[in-house]
């Protein structure tokens, strides 16, 4: 997978989370959360804007429809993989690191199989509450 696409997934997901949690996302928020410089974030934001994932308003970053779709899919992958690894008994701190690496390289077929496995083996499914 192309590195810029991986970065786009990470950024759109993070922007989506900021907007969902505090109503807005700013360059300084992203830089602080990612532990990188303000300048690095601005460079990436410029590329993501050029590629149609985000729109930068005065002081705030907005996701375009394309960016929202990417963020939602990235979040879905993140949740499915997290649930799966936790169900295997892997500690949360390790799961968090592993999911970041796996989510960018997993095929749609494998993700779907894992999602089905998680759904069929969730506690509510096992109790018959699905």
N, C-alpha and C positions, 0 to 999 in steps of 0.2 A: 504494500500500500504506500502511496505517495506521502511523504512527510508533511507536506502542506495540508493534505486532507486530514491527517491525524491531528495536526494543530487546530484546524478548523473545527473538528469534533470537540476537542478539549475546550476551546474558547467559546463555542456556541453553547455548550452544556453549562459552562460556568456563568456566562452572561445570562442564560435562561434562569439559572438558580438565583442569581442576584436580583433579577427583575421579579421573580416569584416571591422572594423573601423580603426585599426592601423596596420594591417598586421601581428600581432603576439600577443601572450598572455604569460605572465610570472607569476610566483608565486606571486611576489610582487604586480602585477596588481590585481590579484584575492583577495589577502589579503586586500588591500586598499579598493577595491570596496565593499567587503563583511563585512568589519569592524572586521576582525578576524586576529589572529596571523599567521605569516608566517609558523610556525610549524604546525598549524592546517591545513592549505592549503596543505602542503607537505604530511601530513598523508593521507588526502583524495585523493590527486593526486596519491599516491602509490596504494591505493585501486582501483581507477578508471583505472589505468594502468593495474593492475592485472586482472581486469574484462573486459579489452579490449575496453574501451571507449576512452582512450587517449594514446598518445605516448609522452614521455618527451624527447625532443631533448636538446642539450646543451643550456641552458638559455631560451628555448622556449617550449611551450606546443602545441602539435598538436592533433587534433581530428582524431581518426580512422574512417573508414567508419561507424562502429557501433555508434561511438560517434556523427558523423555528422547527422545520421538519427535521433538519440535521440534529438539532439539540434534543428533540423528543426521541428520535431513534437512538441517539447516543445514550440518553438517560435510560431508555428501555434496555439496551444492552447491558449497561452498568448494573441495573437492578437485577436482571435475570442472572448474570454472572455472579453477583454478590450472593444472591439467595442460594445458588447452586453450590458455591464454594463453602458457604457457611453450613449448608446441609451436610457437607462432608466432614464437618468438625474442624475445619481450618480456622485458626484464631483470626479475629477481626482485623488486627493490624497487618497480618500477612495477606488477608483477602484484599484489603484496600490497595496494597501494592500490586498484587497479582492481577487484579481486575484492570488496573490502568494499562498493563502491558497486553493482556489478552484481548481487551475490547476492540483494539484497533486491527487485530489480525484474524479475528474469527470469521469464518464464512457464514453466510446467511443460513445455510443448511444445518450447520453445527449449532448455531444459536437457536434455531427453531427446535432442534432435537433436545437441547438443554432446557428450553422453555417448557416443552411438553413434559419432560422428566420432572422438572420442578413442580409443575402444576399437578401431575399425577401422584406426586409423593409429598405434597404439602400436608401439614397436619389437618387442615380443614377437609381436604380430599379424603384422607385416611379415615376421618370420622364420618364421612358421608355428608358433609355440609357444603359441597361445592355448588 
